[in-house]
Amino acid sequence: MKTTRNTKTTKSSPLPAAHTDLGKPEVVWTRRHLLGLEELSGEELEHIFRTAESFQEISTRSIKKVPALRGRVVVNLFFEDSTRTRMSFTLAAQRLSADVLDFSAGKSSVTKGETLRDTVRNIEAMGVDTFIIRHSAAGAPHYITRCTDCNVINAGDGQHEHPTQGLIDIFTIRERKGRIAGLKVVIVGDIAHSRVARSNFWGLKRLGAEVTLVGPTTLVPRAFEKMGAKTSYDLDAALKDADVVNMLRIQHERISSQVFPSREEYVRLFGLTQERLRGTKPDLLIMHPGPINRGVELSSEVADGPNSSILRQVSNGLAIRMAVLFLLNQASGKN
């Protein structure tokens, strides 16, 4: 990958200065799309995090905007329901001074039979720059990159990946723990169907963490062991030496399926309670990508406790998504 020497930024610059180590070459970002963390190098992940750090202070200003993407148009192309991801991307784009268009499949020509390709091509013809897509089909964002010259960001595709959520989670761990390499991270829940778990796993593994996937036997396939993860069906044993635990949201439709234990059994075996925390490290970092099913994945006492970084994950989501939008547009020569 190409490198360039750091350059100083003046106080009059409209953009925040990059956080880099003096004397070390900085990665030059060249990717126009963010489709998954599996394809990113450790250097690229760190570059995103440093860029996000630079954008964090914008949220503390009285005027929470910079002109980095002024004149650019970002489209939220969501074929699945979403609240926090859509809102986070919208606010991130607005803080970079971009215009934002919201697309909802249920109110579009998709209901009349329009194909995904035609939808994208028609919106692109309006003069947009970036598509943020969430779709139930794995690989939909990859397909869109072949249909458009715009930047494409995967906001969750089927059971494949949710890369910005993975970046948010890893960035939060890095912020609280000061490092990723050598940490023992436990991810708990429906691993088989979780795109968040996959993105977290790929990013954490790339940066040197030890990842253990925990949940019911029907929802934690041993195939993940071939990818470099540990698997366990005993949460107490997995948490004993853990530095971080990330509790995944359980989808209600899974609870009624044959592959899922009863709600009561799941809570007893895999729910994170104050009592269960007594057998863990006192500084165990507790995370959840949201929204939380209180009393299922974790108790309210734990979710709101001192070890929880759940709200910090939400706050960090803005900085991470601002960084991704900025870097992709920069790679396209649009800054």
C-alpha positions as CSV (number, residue, x, y, z in Angstrom):
1,M,0.0,0.0,0.0
2,K,1.2,3.5,-0.8
3,T,2.4,5.7,2.0
4,T,2.9,9.4,2.4
5,R,4.6,11.5,5.0
6,N,2.5,13.3,7.5
7,T,1.8,17.0,6.8
8,K,0.9,19.6,9.3
9,T,-2.5,21.2,9.3
10,T,-3.1,24.8,10.3
11,K,-5.6,26.0,12.8
12,S,-7.5,27.6,10.0
13,S,-8.1,24.3,8.3
14,P,-11.9,23.4,8.0
15,L,-11.0,19.7,8.8
16,P,-9.7,18.3,12.0
17,A,-6.1,17.2,12.1
18,A,-5.2,13.5,11.7
19,H,-4.0,11.7,14.7
20,T,-0.7,10.1,13.6
21,D,2.6,9.3,15.2
22,L,5.4,11.7,14.2
23,G,7.9,10.2,11.8
24,K,5.7,7.3,10.8
25,P,4.2,7.1,7.3
26,E,0.4,7.3,7.1
27,V,-1.7,5.0,5.0
28,V,-3.2,6.6,1.9
29,W,-6.8,5.5,1.7
30,T,-7.7,4.2,-1.8
31,R,-10.9,2.3,-1.3
32,R,-14.1,3.7,-2.8
33,H,-16.4,1.2,-1.1
34,L,-16.8,-0.3,2.4
35,L,-18.4,-3.7,1.9
36,G,-17.0,-5.7,4.8
37,L,-14.2,-5.9,7.4
38,E,-12.9,-9.2,6.1
39,E,-11.2,-7.4,3.2
40,L,-9.5,-4.7,5.3
41,S,-5.9,-4.8,6.6
42,G,-5.0,-3.9,10.1
43,E,-3.4,-0.7,8.8
44,E,-6.6,0.3,7.1
45,L,-8.6,-0.3,10.2
46,E,-6.3,1.8,12.3
47,H,-6.5,4.6,9.6
48,I,-10.3,4.6,10.0
49,F,-9.9,4.8,13.8
50,R,-7.5,7.7,13.6
51,T,-9.8,9.6,11.2
52,A,-12.7,8.9,13.5
53,E,-10.7,10.3,16.5
54,S,-10.2,13.5,14.5
55,F,-13.9,13.9,14.0
56,Q,-14.9,13.2,17.6
57,E,-14.4,16.8,18.8
58,I,-16.9,18.1,16.2
59,S,-19.7,16.8,18.3
60,T,-18.6,19.0,21.2
61,R,-18.7,22.2,19.1
62,S,-21.5,24.8,19.3
63,I,-21.8,24.4,15.5
64,K,-21.5,20.7,14.9
65,K,-20.5,20.9,11.2
66,V,-17.5,20.9,8.9
67,P,-17.6,21.5,5.1
68,A,-15.8,18.3,4.2
69,L,-18.7,17.0,1.9
70,R,-20.4,20.2,1.0
71,G,-22.2,19.8,-2.3
72,R,-22.2,16.0,-2.1
73,V,-25.3,13.9,-1.9
74,V,-25.7,10.8,0.2
75,V,-28.5,8.3,-0.3
76,N,-29.8,6.0,2.5
77,L,-30.9,3.1,0.4
78,F,-32.7,0.9,3.0
79,F,-34.6,-2.2,2.0
80,E,-34.9,-3.3,5.6
81,D,-36.3,-1.4,8.6
82,S,-33.8,0.5,10.6
83,T,-33.9,3.4,13.1
84,R,-30.5,3.9,14.7
85,T,-28.3,3.0,11.8
86,R,-30.2,5.2,9.4
87,M,-30.3,8.1,11.8
88,S,-26.6,7.7,12.6
89,F,-25.6,7.8,8.9
90,T,-28.0,10.7,8.3
91,L,-26.5,12.8,11.1
92,A,-22.9,11.8,10.2
93,A,-23.5,13.0,6.6
94,Q,-25.1,16.2,7.7
95,R,-22.3,17.0,10.0
96,L,-20.0,16.8,7.0
97,S,-22.4,19.2,5.2
98,A,-23.6,16.6,2.7
99,D,-27.2,16.6,1.5
100,V,-29.1,13.4,2.4
101,L,-31.9,11.5,0.6
102,D,-33.9,8.8,2.3
103,F,-35.2,5.8,0.3
104,S,-37.8,3.4,1.7
105,A,-38.5,0.3,-0.3
106,G,-42.1,0.1,0.8
107,K,-42.9,3.5,-0.7
108,S,-40.9,3.2,-3.9
109,S,-41.1,1.7,-7.3
110,V,-39.7,-1.5,-6.0
111,T,-43.3,-2.4,-5.0
112,K,-44.2,-2.0,-8.7
113,G,-41.5,-4.5,-9.7
114,E,-38.5,-2.3,-10.3
115,T,-35.2,-4.1,-10.1
116,L,-32.4,-3.2,-7.7
117,R,-30.2,-2.3,-10.6
118,D,-32.8,0.1,-12.1
119,T,-33.5,1.6,-8.7
120,V,-29.8,2.4,-8.3
121,R,-29.3,3.7,-11.8
122,N,-32.3,6.0,-11.7
123,I,-31.2,7.5,-8.4
124,E,-27.6,7.9,-9.6
125,A,-29.0,9.8,-12.6
126,M,-30.2,12.5,-10.2
127,G,-26.5,13.3,-9.4
128,V,-25.8,11.5,-6.1
129,D,-22.3,10.5,-4.8
130,T,-22.7,7.8,-2.1
131,F,-25.1,4.9,-1.6
132,I,-25.6,3.5,1.9
133,I,-27.4,0.3,1.5
134,R,-29.1,-2.2,3.9
135,H,-30.6,-5.2,2.2
136,S,-31.8,-8.7,3.3
137,A,-29.8,-10.4,0.5
138,A,-26.1,-11.1,1.3
139,G,-24.0,-9.6,-1.4
140,A,-26.4,-6.8,-2.5
141,P,-23.9,-4.0,-1.8
142,H,-21.3,-5.9,-3.8
143,Y,-23.7,-6.1,-6.7
144,I,-24.5,-2.4,-6.6
145,T,-20.8,-1.6,-7.0
146,R,-21.1,-3.1,-10.5
147,C,-24.1,-1.0,-11.3
148,T,-22.9,2.5,-10.3
149,D,-19.9,4.8,-10.2
150,C,-20.9,6.1,-6.8
151,N,-19.3,5.1,-3.5
152,V,-21.1,2.2,-1.7
153,I,-21.3,1.5,2.0
154,N,-22.7,-1.7,3.3
155,A,-25.1,-0.9,6.2
156,G,-25.9,-4.6,6.7
157,D,-26.5,-7.3,4.0
158,G,-28.3,-10.5,5.0
159,Q,-26.3,-12.7,7.3
160,H,-23.0,-11.5,5.7
161,E,-21.6,-8.3,7.4
162,H,-22.4,-5.0,9.0
163,P,-19.0,-3.3,8.7
164,T,-19.7,0.1,10.3
165,Q,-21.2,-1.6,13.4
166,G,-18.1,-3.8,13.6
167,L,-15.9,-0.7,13.4
168,I,-17.9,1.1,16.1
169,D,-17.6,-1.8,18.5
170,I,-13.9,-2.3,17.9
171,F,-13.3,1.5,18.1
172,T,-15.1,1.5,21.5
173,I,-13.0,-1.4,22.8
174,R,-9.8,0.4,21.6
175,E,-10.9,3.6,23.3
176,R,-11.7,2.0,26.6
177,K,-8.9,-0.6,26.7
178,G,-6.2,1.3,24.9
179,R,-5.5,-1.6,22.5
180,I,-7.0,-4.6,20.7
181,A,-4.0,-7.0,20.4
182,G,-4.0,-9.6,23.1
183,L,-7.5,-8.9,24.4
184,K,-9.9,-11.8,25.0
185,V,-13.3,-10.8,23.5
186,V,-16.4,-12.9,23.9
187,I,-19.4,-12.5,21.5
188,V,-22.6,-14.0,22.8
189,G,-25.9,-14.8,21.0
190,D,-27.2,-16.0,17.6
191,I,-23.8,-16.2,15.9
192,A,-25.1,-18.2,13.0
193,H,-27.4,-15.4,11.7
194,S,-25.5,-12.3,13.0
195,R,-23.8,-10.0,10.5
196,V,-22.6,-7.9,13.4
197,A,-20.8,-10.9,14.9
198,R,-19.0,-11.6,11.5
199,S,-17.8,-8.0,11.1
200,N,-16.6,-7.9,14.7
201,F,-14.8,-11.2,14.3
202,W,-13.0,-10.2,11.2
203,G,-11.9,-6.9,12.5
204,L,-10.9,-8.1,15.9
205,K,-8.9,-11.0,14.5
206,R,-7.1,-8.7,12.0
207,L,-6.0,-6.6,15.0
208,G,-4.8,-9.5,17.1
209,A,-7.6,-10.2,19.6
210,E,-8.6,-13.6,20.7
211,V,-12.3,-14.1,19.9
212,T,-14.7,-16.7,21.5
213,L,-18.2,-17.1,20.1
214,V,-20.8,-18.3,22.6
215,G,-24.4,-19.3,22.4
216,P,-26.7,-22.3,22.0
217,T,-25.3,-25.3,20.0
218,T,-27.8,-24.7,17.2
219,L,-26.7,-21.1,16.8
220,V,-22.9,-21.3,17.1
221,P,-21.6,-23.5,14.2
222,R,-18.2,-25.0,14.7
223,A,-17.4,-23.9,11.2
224,F,-16.3,-20.6,12.8
225,E,-13.3,-22.5,14.3
226,K,-11.9,-23.0,10.8
227,M,-11.9,-19.2,10.5
228,G,-9.8,-18.8,13.7
229,A,-12.4,-18.3,16.3
230,K,-13.0,-20.3,19.5
231,T,-16.5,-21.6,20.2
232,S,-18.1,-22.3,23.5
233,Y,-21.6,-23.2,24.8
234,D,-20.7,-22.3,28.4
235,L,-21.0,-18.6,29.0
236,D,-19.6,-18.7,32.6
237,A,-16.5,-20.5,31.5
238,A,-15.9,-18.1,28.5
239,L,-16.3,-15.0,30.7
240,K,-13.9,-16.1,33.4
241,D,-10.8,-14.6,31.7
242,A,-12.6,-12.3,29.2
243,D,-11.7,-8.6,28.8
244,V,-14.7,-7.7,26.7
245,V,-18.2,-9.2,26.2
246,N,-20.4,-8.2,23.3
247,M,-24.0,-9.3,23.8
248,L,-25.9,-9.6,20.5
249,R,-29.6,-8.8,20.1
250,I,-31.8,-11.8,19.9
251,Q,-34.5,-11.5,17.2
252,H,-37.9,-12.3,18.5
253,E,-38.7,-14.4,15.4
254,R,-35.8,-16.7,16.3
255,I,-37.2,-17.4,19.8
256,S,-40.2,-19.2,18.3
257,S,-38.1,-21.3,15.9
258,Q,-37.0,-24.9,16.5
259,V,-33.3,-23.9,16.5
260,F,-33.8,-21.6,19.6
261,P,-34.2,-22.7,23.2
262,S,-37.1,-21.2,25.1
263,R,-36.8,-17.6,26.3
264,E,-36.4,-18.7,29.9
265,E,-33.7,-21.2,29.1
266,Y,-31.8,-18.7,27.0
267,V,-31.8,-16.1,29.8
268,R,-30.7,-18.8,32.3
269,L,-27.8,-20.0,30.2
270,F,-26.7,-16.9,28.2
271,G,-28.3,-13.9,29.8
272,L,-25.8,-11.4,31.4
273,T,-26.9,-10.7,35.0
274,Q,-25.3,-9.0,38.0
275,E,-24.9,-12.4,39.6
276,R,-23.1,-13.8,36.5
277,L,-20.7,-10.8,36.6
278,R,-19.4,-11.8,40.0
279,G,-17.3,-14.5,38.3
280,T,-15.6,-12.1,35.8
281,K,-12.8,-9.6,35.9
282,P,-13.8,-6.4,37.7
283,D,-13.0,-4.3,34.6
284,L,-14.9,-6.5,32.1
285,L,-16.1,-4.2,29.3
286,I,-19.8,-4.8,28.5
287,M,-21.2,-4.0,25.0
288,H,-24.3,-4.4,22.9
289,P,-25.0,-3.2,19.4
290,G,-28.6,-2.4,20.2
291,P,-31.5,-2.3,20.4
292,I,-31.4,-4.2,23.8
293,N,-34.0,-6.7,24.8
294,R,-33.8,-6.0,28.5
295,G,-34.2,-9.0,30.6
296,V,-33.1,-11.3,27.7
297,E,-29.5,-10.6,26.6
298,L,-28.8,-8.6,29.7
299,S,-30.5,-7.2,32.8
300,S,-31.2,-3.5,33.2
301,E,-28.8,-3.4,36.1
302,V,-26.0,-4.6,33.9
303,A,-27.0,-2.5,30.9
304,D,-26.9,0.7,32.9
305,G,-24.0,-0.3,35.1
306,P,-20.4,1.1,35.3
307,N,-18.9,-1.5,33.0
308,S,-21.3,-0.8,30.2
309,S,-20.2,1.1,27.1
310,I,-23.5,0.7,25.2
311,L,-24.3,4.4,25.0
312,R,-20.7,5.2,24.1
313,Q,-21.0,2.8,21.2
314,V,-23.9,5.0,19.9
315,S,-21.9,8.2,20.4
316,N,-18.9,6.6,18.6
317,G,-21.1,5.6,15.7
318,L,-21.2,9.2,14.5
319,A,-17.4,9.6,14.4
320,I,-16.9,6.2,12.7
321,R,-19.5,6.9,10.0
322,M,-18.2,10.4,9.4
323,A,-14.8,8.9,9.0
324,V,-16.0,6.3,6.5
325,L,-18.0,8.8,4.4
326,F,-15.0,11.2,4.4
327,L,-12.4,8.6,3.4
328,L,-14.5,7.0,0.6
329,N,-15.3,10.4,-0.9
330,Q,-11.6,11.3,-0.6
331,A,-10.6,8.2,-2.5
332,S,-13.0,9.3,-5.3
333,G,-11.3,12.7,-5.5
334,K,-14.5,14.3,-4.1
335,N,-13.0,16.4,-1.3
